[in-house]
Amino acid sequence: MAEPKAAKAGTKSEGKPRRRKKAAAEPRSRGIPPDAIGSGAHPAELTRLAEAIQADGGTVLAPYKDPLGGHWQLFAALPIDLVEPTPYQRDLSKPHVERLSGAMDRLGRYLDPMIVVRGESPGGSENSRAAHPYWTPNGNHRLAALKRLGARSVVAIVVPDMEVAHRILLLNTEKAHNLRERSLEVIRLAELLAQTENRPERDFEIEFEEPALLTIGLCYQENGRFAGGAYHPVLRRAEKWLGTALPKALETRRERAARVLELDAAVTEAMKKLKERGFDSPYLRPFVVARINPLRFKRGGNPDVDETLDTMLAAARRFDAGRVRADQVAKAGGAAEES
């Protein structure tokens, strides 16, 4: 019986040496060590803020630097009647306030300090600013729950920088935002800032998060039942930050929002034609929008938002419901009609 042939060098029978996976790089060390959080000379603005808190009937519990960026701030107890939410954030959710206050009541503890700023308020009348010198950009529901339980004070992180109050979408993490809430918060903030700011809209990229939210927010202000989810993918891709001053940019966005609402009306008419043919689906609007979207088959590029809206409006007005098959609607998905 013949002996088996020796395997050739480098063949699979010998097995190739496995490459070792590179170890994940350790994150770069940054920030402040624990023993330095409270050390160092306090800046003058922090001292003035501490004195104002004491004069308002509050108590400064500790000055400290945030561990990541090293910014000075105060941990303090404030009279709850002096604290109000910033006027441009989303409306309160009554069920969420009830759940939150119920949980606090059962636990008998309030363990999640809110962020607060003091000074010239980001909105409201002079009388309102005098009555409520502290504004929270991220604690609306917690504040309402505490007031519902009859609390007399609130523990908060008091930040000397008013700009922090404008970073509403970055800070508000207590309850997940939907598109309607996000866009309304952004447009309310933009309209408030436009009263005093003349910088270009693009300078507020951090505050506003994405340009499409401004246009969609204006649509929701005109029509509370606007189905923003159907148009968000198109606008998010085509919208860009404007280089004009914020007040002028808002004028442009109001004109654009009116165009989107005109498009939505045409889409609604197309939906009626489908319903007359017996189609009944919560996805009719995104189905129609997808059919008339000129960007759906395009990759990359730099689409012009106004040209895109014009093309979609023309397509919506000539929409032929007779060419739509039942299986096409059945496969449709996306954002259903919003209540």
One Martini backbone bead per residue (centre of mass of N, CA, C, O) as a GRO file, in nm:
protein
  339
    1MET     BB    1   0.095   0.038   0.024
    2ALA     BB    2   0.084   0.354  -0.026
    3GLU     BB    3   0.214   0.633   0.074
    4PRO     BB    4   0.152   0.925   0.170
    5LYS     BB    5   0.180   1.232   0.069
    6ALA     BB    6   0.340   1.500   0.121
    7ALA     BB    7   0.285   1.798   0.219
    8LYS     BB    8   0.292   2.097   0.108
    9ALA     BB    9   0.420   2.378   0.150
   10GLY     BB   10   0.161   2.598   0.242
   11THR     BB   11  -0.074   2.435   0.289
   12LYS     BB   12  -0.371   2.373   0.454
   13SER     BB   13  -0.259   2.129   0.626
   14GLU     BB   14  -0.072   2.324   0.794
   15GLY     BB   15  -0.160   2.597   0.824
   16LYS     BB   16  -0.218   2.921   0.887
   17PRO     BB   17  -0.119   3.177   1.041
   18ARG     BB   18  -0.260   3.371   1.270
   19ARG     BB   19  -0.374   3.676   1.312
   20ARG     BB   20  -0.346   3.915   1.529
   21LYS     BB   21  -0.536   4.106   1.700
   22LYS     BB   22  -0.578   4.418   1.761
   23ALA     BB   23  -0.578   4.606   2.011
   24ALA     BB   24  -0.767   4.816   2.155
   25ALA     BB   25  -0.760   5.132   2.195
   26GLU     BB   26  -0.703   5.339   2.431
   27PRO     BB   27  -0.831   5.591   2.571
   28ARG     BB   28  -0.768   5.902   2.608
   29SER     BB   29  -0.656   6.083   2.849
   30ARG     BB   30  -0.885   6.289   3.044
   31GLY     BB   31  -0.916   6.546   3.250
   32ILE     BB   32  -0.986   6.515   3.602
   33PRO     BB   33  -0.885   6.440   3.893
   34PRO     BB   34  -1.032   6.397   4.195
   35ASP     BB   35  -0.823   6.592   4.364
   36ALA     BB   36  -0.907   6.850   4.146
   37ILE     BB   37  -1.213   6.930   4.134
   38GLY     BB   38  -1.198   7.151   4.399
   39SER     BB   39  -0.950   7.296   4.299
   40GLY     BB   40  -0.875   7.619   4.312
   41ALA     BB   41  -0.949   7.912   4.182
   42HIS     BB   42  -1.216   8.110   4.172
   43PRO     BB   43  -1.401   8.262   3.969
   44ALA     BB   44  -1.575   8.551   3.970
   45GLU     BB   45  -1.847   8.441   3.851
   46LEU     BB   46  -1.885   8.225   4.073
   47THR     BB   47  -1.900   8.412   4.316
   48ARG     BB   48  -2.145   8.573   4.218
   49LEU     BB   49  -2.334   8.330   4.199
   50ALA     BB   50  -2.323   8.245   4.497
   51GLU     BB   51  -2.434   8.513   4.609
   52ALA     BB   52  -2.707   8.499   4.458
   53ILE     BB   53  -2.811   8.239   4.582
   54GLN     BB   54  -2.815   8.338   4.872
   55ALA     BB   55  -3.006   8.586   4.816
   56ASP     BB   56  -3.243   8.378   4.708
   57GLY     BB   57  -3.237   8.130   4.938
   58GLY     BB   58  -3.002   7.957   4.889
   59THR     BB   59  -2.756   7.674   4.863
   60VAL     BB   60  -2.422   7.611   4.867
   61LEU     BB   61  -2.258   7.300   4.851
   62ALA     BB   62  -2.059   7.316   4.581
   63PRO     BB   63  -1.763   7.370   4.423
   64TYR     BB   64  -1.681   7.269   4.077
   65LYS     BB   65  -1.535   7.064   3.836
   66ASP     BB   66  -1.571   6.925   3.559
   67PRO     BB   67  -1.420   6.619   3.463
   68LEU     BB   68  -1.377   6.696   3.150
   69GLY     BB   69  -1.350   7.035   3.105
   70GLY     BB   70  -1.314   7.221   3.378
   71HIS     BB   71  -1.577   7.358   3.461
   72TRP     BB   72  -1.726   7.578   3.652
   73GLN     BB   73  -1.954   7.490   3.926
   74LEU     BB   74  -2.270   7.440   4.105
   75PHE     BB   75  -2.388   7.295   4.398
   76ALA     BB   76  -2.744   7.333   4.467
   77ALA     BB   77  -3.002   7.484   4.661
   78LEU     BB   78  -3.339   7.563   4.558
   79PRO     BB   79  -3.608   7.735   4.522
   80ILE     BB   80  -3.866   7.611   4.339
   81ASP     BB   81  -4.013   7.892   4.264
   82LEU     BB   82  -3.739   7.992   4.090
   83VAL     BB   83  -3.805   7.758   3.884
   84GLU     BB   84  -3.784   7.717   3.524
   85PRO     BB   85  -3.840   7.649   3.215
   86THR     BB   86  -3.759   7.683   2.918
   87PRO     BB   87  -3.968   7.824   2.664
   88TYR     BB   88  -3.862   7.617   2.406
   89GLN     BB   89  -3.953   7.359   2.503
   90ARG     BB   90  -4.125   7.104   2.538
   91ASP     BB   91  -4.404   6.974   2.622
   92LEU     BB   92  -4.576   6.837   2.854
   93SER     BB   93  -4.614   6.508   2.986
   94LYS     BB   94  -4.849   6.391   3.183
   95PRO     BB   95  -4.780   6.086   3.212
   96HIS     BB   96  -4.479   6.135   3.286
   97VAL     BB   97  -4.528   6.298   3.543
   98GLU     BB   98  -4.689   6.079   3.691
   99ARG     BB   99  -4.469   5.861   3.691
  100LEU     BB  100  -4.246   6.028   3.826
  101SER     BB  101  -4.396   6.108   4.088
  102GLY     BB  102  -4.459   5.818   4.175
  103ALA     BB  103  -4.164   5.723   4.203
  104MET     BB  104  -4.073   5.936   4.408
  105ASP     BB  105  -4.281   5.872   4.626
  106ARG     BB  106  -4.206   5.575   4.676
  107LEU     BB  107  -3.897   5.637   4.732
  108GLY     BB  108  -3.842   5.927   4.871
  109ARG     BB  109  -3.669   6.047   4.616
  110TYR     BB  110  -3.421   6.281   4.476
  111LEU     BB  111  -3.150   6.185   4.228
  112ASP     BB  112  -3.175   6.410   3.969
  113PRO     BB  113  -3.013   6.658   3.880
  114MET     BB  114  -3.046   6.961   3.740
  115ILE     BB  115  -3.004   7.204   3.507
  116VAL     BB  116  -2.888   7.547   3.570
  117VAL     BB  117  -2.959   7.893   3.512
  118ARG     BB  118  -2.844   8.233   3.558
  119GLY     BB  119  -3.011   8.535   3.476
  120GLU     BB  120  -3.061   8.611   3.178
  121SER     BB  121  -3.313   8.512   3.019
  122PRO     BB  122  -3.427   8.312   2.729
  123GLY     BB  123  -3.701   8.453   2.822
  124GLY     BB  124  -3.949   8.653   2.872
  125SER     BB  125  -4.033   8.865   3.101
  126GLU     BB  126  -3.934   9.074   3.343
  127ASN     BB  127  -4.121   8.953   3.559
  128SER     BB  128  -4.037   8.658   3.510
  129ARG     BB  129  -3.733   8.696   3.575
  130ALA     BB  130  -3.778   8.789   3.868
  131ALA     BB  131  -3.943   8.529   3.962
  132HIS     BB  132  -3.744   8.341   3.753
  133PRO     BB  133  -3.396   8.318   3.761
  134TYR     BB  134  -3.431   8.007   3.691
  135TRP     BB  135  -3.317   7.777   3.428
  136THR     BB  136  -3.423   7.474   3.265
  137PRO     BB  137  -3.324   7.263   2.984
  138ASN     BB  138  -3.367   6.941   3.135
  139GLY     BB  139  -3.622   6.958   3.386
  140ASN     BB  140  -3.932   6.972   3.337
  141HIS     BB  141  -4.047   6.699   3.457
  142ARG     BB  142  -3.909   6.704   3.733
  143LEU     BB  143  -4.024   6.973   3.825
  144ALA     BB  144  -4.324   6.897   3.803
  145ALA     BB  145  -4.310   6.657   3.999
  146LEU     BB  146  -4.219   6.816   4.249
  147LYS     BB  147  -4.459   7.013   4.254
  148ARG     BB  148  -4.675   6.792   4.280
  149LEU     BB  149  -4.542   6.701   4.572
  150GLY     BB  150  -4.451   6.980   4.729
  151ALA     BB  151  -4.182   7.088   4.693
  152ARG     BB  152  -3.937   7.340   4.814
  153SER     BB  153  -3.689   7.203   4.669
  154VAL     BB  154  -3.382   7.199   4.461
  155VAL     BB  155  -3.134   7.010   4.312
  156ALA     BB  156  -2.849   7.165   4.142
  157ILE     BB  157  -2.673   7.253   3.849
  158VAL     BB  158  -2.494   7.553   3.834
  159VAL     BB  159  -2.442   7.749   3.547
  160PRO     BB  160  -2.274   8.036   3.420
  161ASP     BB  161  -2.361   7.950   3.125
  162MET     BB  162  -2.612   8.039   2.909
  163GLU     BB  163  -2.547   7.857   2.656
  164VAL     BB  164  -2.640   7.588   2.780
  165ALA     BB  165  -2.952   7.646   2.738
  166HIS     BB  166  -2.922   7.608   2.409
  167ARG     BB  167  -2.850   7.284   2.445
  168ILE     BB  168  -3.119   7.109   2.441
  169LEU     BB  169  -3.062   6.837   2.278
  170LEU     BB  170  -2.811   6.750   2.452
  171LEU     BB  171  -2.956   6.766   2.751
  172ASN     BB  172  -3.231   6.618   2.680
  173THR     BB  173  -3.265   6.286   2.849
  174GLU     BB  174  -3.538   6.209   3.015
  175LYS     BB  175  -3.690   6.204   2.721
  176ALA     BB  176  -3.766   6.094   2.434
  177HIS     BB  177  -3.755   6.218   2.123
  178ASN     BB  178  -3.941   6.334   1.878
  179LEU     BB  179  -3.974   6.503   1.593
  180ARG     BB  180  -4.171   6.715   1.692
  181GLU     BB  181  -4.015   6.802   1.947
  182ARG     BB  182  -3.747   6.876   1.821
  183SER     BB  183  -3.848   7.090   1.612
  184LEU     BB  184  -3.991   7.280   1.812
  185GLU     BB  185  -3.748   7.349   1.984
  186VAL     BB  186  -3.573   7.469   1.761
  187ILE     BB  187  -3.767   7.696   1.658
  188ARG     BB  188  -3.803   7.840   1.927
  189LEU     BB  189  -3.507   7.909   1.965
  190ALA     BB  190  -3.462   8.062   1.700
  191GLU     BB  191  -3.674   8.285   1.751
  192LEU     BB  192  -3.541   8.389   2.008
  193LEU     BB  193  -3.252   8.453   1.895
  194ALA     BB  194  -3.349   8.651   1.661
  195GLN     BB  195  -3.396   8.900   1.856
  196THR     BB  196  -3.050   8.923   1.913
  197GLU     BB  197  -2.940   8.773   1.659
  198ASN     BB  198  -2.697   8.815   1.358
  199ARG     BB  199  -2.600   8.555   1.293
  200PRO     BB  200  -2.549   8.292   1.127
  201GLU     BB  201  -2.705   7.997   1.112
  202ARG     BB  202  -2.441   7.813   1.103
  203ASP     BB  203  -2.351   7.898   1.405
  204PHE     BB  204  -2.604   7.688   1.518
  205GLU     BB  205  -2.546   7.378   1.488
  206ILE     BB  206  -2.556   7.274   1.780
  207GLU     BB  207  -2.838   7.380   1.866
  208PHE     BB  208  -3.004   7.259   1.593
  209GLU     BB  209  -2.835   7.000   1.455
  210GLU     BB  210  -3.050   7.039   1.197
  211PRO     BB  211  -3.197   7.203   0.933
  212ALA     BB  212  -3.468   7.041   0.902
  213LEU     BB  213  -3.594   7.118   1.181
  214LEU     BB  214  -3.678   7.406   1.111
  215THR     BB  215  -3.883   7.345   0.887
  216ILE     BB  216  -4.056   7.138   1.042
  217GLY     BB  217  -4.132   7.322   1.278
  218LEU     BB  218  -4.297   7.522   1.106
  219CYS     BB  219  -4.503   7.314   1.017
  220TYR     BB  220  -4.610   7.246   1.305
  221GLN     BB  221  -4.707   7.535   1.369
  222GLU     BB  222  -4.928   7.522   1.138
  223ASN     BB  223  -4.943   7.187   1.180
  224GLY     BB  224  -4.992   6.959   1.431
  225ARG     BB  225  -5.050   6.706   1.203
  226PHE     BB  226  -4.793   6.683   1.078
  227ALA     BB  227  -4.599   6.449   0.870
  228GLY     BB  228  -4.271   6.460   0.916
  229GLY     BB  229  -4.161   6.164   0.867
  230ALA     BB  230  -4.206   6.167   0.549
  231TYR     BB  231  -3.990   6.429   0.499
  232HIS     BB  232  -3.720   6.402   0.652
  233PRO     BB  233  -3.530   6.242   0.457
  234VAL     BB  234  -3.525   6.462   0.239
  235LEU     BB  235  -3.444   6.713   0.409
  236ARG     BB  236  -3.186   6.597   0.540
  237ARG     BB  237  -3.037   6.574   0.260
  238ALA     BB  238  -3.098   6.880   0.132
  239GLU     BB  239  -3.038   7.040   0.363
  240LYS     BB  240  -2.887   7.357   0.467
  241TRP     BB  241  -2.697   7.580   0.585
  242LEU     BB  242  -2.719   7.918   0.637
  243GLY     BB  243  -2.544   8.236   0.572
  244THR     BB  244  -2.753   8.398   0.693
  245ALA     BB  245  -2.906   8.568   0.902
  246LEU     BB  246  -3.125   8.447   1.117
  247PRO     BB  247  -3.376   8.621   1.046
  248LYS     BB  248  -3.350   8.569   0.737
  249ALA     BB  249  -3.347   8.259   0.746
  250LEU     BB  250  -3.640   8.233   0.858
  251GLU     BB  251  -3.775   8.341   0.608
  252THR     BB  252  -3.682   8.116   0.422
  253ARG     BB  253  -3.810   7.883   0.593
  254ARG     BB  254  -4.104   7.975   0.569
  255GLU     BB  255  -4.121   7.940   0.264
  256ARG     BB  256  -4.044   7.638   0.269
  257ALA     BB  257  -4.272   7.539   0.453
  258ALA     BB  258  -4.498   7.620   0.262
  259ARG     BB  259  -4.406   7.422   0.042
  260VAL     BB  260  -4.439   7.163   0.208
  261LEU     BB  261  -4.745   7.203   0.263
  262GLU     BB  262  -4.820   7.197  -0.035
  263LEU     BB  263  -4.717   6.913  -0.080
  264ASP     BB  264  -4.896   6.773   0.134
  265ALA     BB  265  -5.163   6.839  -0.007
  266ALA     BB  266  -5.098   6.675  -0.265
  267VAL     BB  267  -5.058   6.406  -0.120
  268THR     BB  268  -5.344   6.389  -0.005
  269GLU     BB  269  -5.481   6.367  -0.282
  270ALA     BB  270  -5.341   6.103  -0.362
  271MET     BB  271  -5.457   5.937  -0.126
  272LYS     BB  272  -5.755   5.960  -0.210
  273LYS     BB  273  -5.724   5.799  -0.469
  274LEU     BB  274  -5.640   5.537  -0.326
  275LYS     BB  275  -5.895   5.508  -0.147
  276GLU     BB  276  -6.096   5.490  -0.390
  277ARG     BB  277  -5.945   5.202  -0.466
  278GLY     BB  278  -5.913   5.061  -0.156
  279PHE     BB  279  -5.686   5.180   0.001
  280ASP     BB  280  -5.559   5.071   0.337
  281SER     BB  281  -5.306   5.262   0.505
  282PRO     BB  282  -5.063   5.403   0.726
  283TYR     BB  283  -4.852   5.426   0.450
  284LEU     BB  284  -4.945   5.625   0.223
  285ARG     BB  285  -4.768   5.873   0.249
  286PRO     BB  286  -4.481   5.743   0.227
  287PHE     BB  287  -4.545   5.614  -0.042
  288VAL     BB  288  -4.587   5.869  -0.209
  289VAL     BB  289  -4.321   6.010  -0.138
  290ALA     BB  290  -4.140   5.786  -0.257
  291ARG     BB  291  -4.249   5.804  -0.555
  292ILE     BB  292  -4.163   6.136  -0.574
  293ASN     BB  293  -3.866   6.087  -0.503
  294PRO     BB  294  -3.565   6.190  -0.665
  295LEU     BB  295  -3.347   6.058  -0.441
  296ARG     BB  296  -3.383   5.738  -0.412
  297PHE     BB  297  -3.162   5.671  -0.668
  298LYS     BB  298  -2.952   5.854  -0.533
  299ARG     BB  299  -2.601   5.903  -0.490
  300GLY     BB  300  -2.521   6.152  -0.339
  301GLY     BB  301  -2.442   6.456  -0.385
  302ASN     BB  302  -2.610   6.805  -0.420
  303PRO     BB  303  -2.899   6.879  -0.342
  304ASP     BB  304  -3.167   7.084  -0.410
  305VAL     BB  305  -3.431   7.166  -0.221
  306ASP     BB  306  -3.616   7.335  -0.413
  307GLU     BB  307  -3.603   7.147  -0.656
  308THR     BB  308  -3.712   6.899  -0.508
  309LEU     BB  309  -3.989   7.018  -0.431
  310ASP     BB  310  -4.084   7.084  -0.716
  311THR     BB  311  -4.073   6.793  -0.825
  312MET     BB  312  -4.270   6.671  -0.614
  313LEU     BB  313  -4.514   6.849  -0.671
  314ALA     BB  314  -4.553   6.769  -0.966
  315ALA     BB  315  -4.583   6.461  -0.908
  316ALA     BB  316  -4.829   6.479  -0.718
  317ARG     BB  317  -5.029   6.615  -0.929
  318ARG     BB  318  -4.972   6.347  -1.137
  319PHE     BB  319  -5.080   6.123  -0.983
  320ASP     BB  320  -5.129   5.764  -1.052
  321ALA     BB  321  -5.338   5.536  -0.906
  322GLY     BB  322  -5.373   5.320  -1.145
  323ARG     BB  323  -5.051   5.218  -1.115
  324VAL     BB  324  -5.122   5.086  -0.848
  325ARG     BB  325  -5.042   4.820  -0.642
  326ALA     BB  326  -5.110   4.631  -0.371
  327ASP     BB  327  -4.816   4.520  -0.318
  328GLN     BB  328  -4.679   4.797  -0.295
  329VAL     BB  329  -4.826   4.893  -0.039
  330ALA     BB  330  -4.763   4.642   0.141
  331LYS     BB  331  -4.439   4.708   0.132
  332ALA     BB  332  -4.472   4.950   0.281
  333GLY     BB  333  -4.307   5.194   0.482
  334GLY     BB  334  -4.239   5.374   0.773
  335ALA     BB  335  -4.404   5.658   0.851
  336ALA     BB  336  -4.675   5.691   0.998
  337GLU     BB  337  -4.939   5.830   1.089
  338GLU     BB  338  -4.989   6.103   1.287
  339SER     BB  339  -5.157   6.205   1.590
   0.00000   0.00000   0.00000
